[in-house]
Amino acid sequence: MPFNRKVILKSHPRGPVGLDNFDMVEEEIQPLRAGTVCVRVDHLSIDAFIRTTLDGGGFHQSAKLGGVIPALGVGTVVDSAEPSLVVGEIVTGPMCSQTHAVLPAAMCAKVDVTLAPATAFLGALSIATGLTSYVGMKYVARITGGETVVVSGAAGAVGSLAGQVARLLGAGRVIGIAGGPDKCRFLVDELGFDDAIDYKKVDVAAELAQLAPNGVDVFWDNVGGEVLDAVLLNLAVEARVVLCGAVSQYENMADVRGPKNYLKIAERDARLLGFTIFHYPDRHAEATAVMADWLAKGKIVVREHVEHGLERFPAAVRALLDGGNTGKFLLKVD
Ligand SMILES: NC(=O)c1ccc[n+]([C@@H]2O[C@H](COP(=O)([O-])OP(=O)(O)OC[C@H]3O[C@@H](n4cnc5c(N)ncnc54)[C@H](OP(=O)(O)O)[C@@H]3O)[C@@H](O)[C@H]2O)c1
């Protein structure tokens, strides 16, 4: 068997995560126990939730000091002690920051590459990206025809799909909020959003008041902080604010800042709806089927931002938090 190379957590970040919080080590792969498989990891998904696992008390899972970092991945089975998963099978699961993952076969899902390329199972067909966007828009936001929908973090993995899903579910107008002119052009020119707001350049509240004079019916929030506050000032009566995530807070989870304009929720008879995809297991099959169909028919556009080399894992996490990705951030492990 080959050696496993892995990125481990050397220290918990104090504030912004840095490259010095990680280390790289190599280990021999041990013989498999019954029911487990060894997967050579091909691609890792670089997701915002990874940052929340690094503090030692994350609200998803926690990376242990000296341990690998939680991350979803796709890879190829290279050794198997479980008859239902044979060598050569392509699978997805919690591969973590390493070249070879030894894990229970039950934690791996087979990837049907006739449905979509393997990396789509980390993007449009992944629980943490496409399924989140579909289930959140359909069953949490409960989009109805003609509504004005605003998405923050709109050029990222979840955001870029959430806006497109909203449109496909009947939204009348979709406005994205993202950082920088290139991302805003991507939203309008490639994804078909009606408008995009560059939160790094303009006053978001004032711009939204111009673009959505009748107010925002659904706000899908991926970032929290000042952007959330700006949108709260522009809610329509009976608006729904979907709290998908709050990436602006993930570097400082010990002192999360809530919105100062939260009274607008009462003033506009609005609803603040938190959710995580893990609370909707009975919707995953439907979400996968619908997203796969839309993908096959070209109804949704996915851009992948791919970096190379496991040693780039720490830099990739840093880059995601700095807005370095447009679309789905992937690391080709090589
Ligand atoms: N509820 C659920 O079940 C669920 C499941 C999966 C993901 N999520 C959430 O979905 C959100 C997006 O996650 P993702 O993995 O798809 O990441 P992503 O959107 O691909 O990447 C994160 C993006 O956040 C933006 N960002 C970073 N810091 C920011 C700040 N201070 N203010 C505003 N924007 C900032 C950056 O774009 P800019 O250049 O535009 O700043 C960056 O590209 C996260 O909040 C995540 O926790 C929730």
The ligand as an ORCA input file, in Angstrom:
! r2SCAN-3c Opt
* xyz 0 1
  N     -27.290     25.598      6.213
  C     -26.623     24.601      5.653
  O     -26.989     23.419      5.741
  C     -25.378     24.934      4.870
  C     -24.750     23.934      4.073
  C     -23.628     24.301      3.329
  C     -23.128     25.610      3.381
  N     -23.746     26.511      4.210
  C     -23.284     27.900      4.281
  O     -23.298     28.454      2.980
  C     -22.381     29.548      2.946
  C     -21.510     29.445      1.693
  O     -20.629     28.335      1.868
  P     -19.750     27.753      0.674
  O     -19.047     26.582      1.228
  O     -20.584     27.654     -0.548
  O     -18.639     28.885      0.456
  P     -18.475     29.871     -0.785
  O     -19.696     30.723     -0.861
  O     -18.036     29.137     -1.991
  O     -17.224     30.750     -0.300
  C     -17.362     31.680      0.711
  C     -17.579     33.108      0.116
  O     -17.974     33.948      1.189
  C     -17.641     35.273      0.860
  N     -17.147     35.944      2.065
  C     -16.087     35.613      2.829
  N     -15.961     36.476      3.868
  C     -16.975     37.370      3.732
  C     -17.393     38.503      4.488
  N     -16.727     38.903      5.590
  N     -18.491     39.180      4.077
  C     -19.152     38.791      2.966
  N     -18.801     37.735      2.210
  C     -17.734     37.024      2.590
  C     -16.557     35.215     -0.231
  O     -17.097     35.788     -1.420
  P     -17.010     37.387     -1.732
  O     -15.821     37.556     -2.623
  O     -18.309     37.655     -2.390
  O     -16.814     38.078     -0.427
  C     -16.305     33.732     -0.423
  O     -16.078     33.388     -1.768
  C     -21.601     29.488      4.265
  O     -22.164     30.415      5.161
  C     -21.848     28.073      4.749
  O     -21.698     27.918      6.131
  C     -24.846     26.180      4.947
*
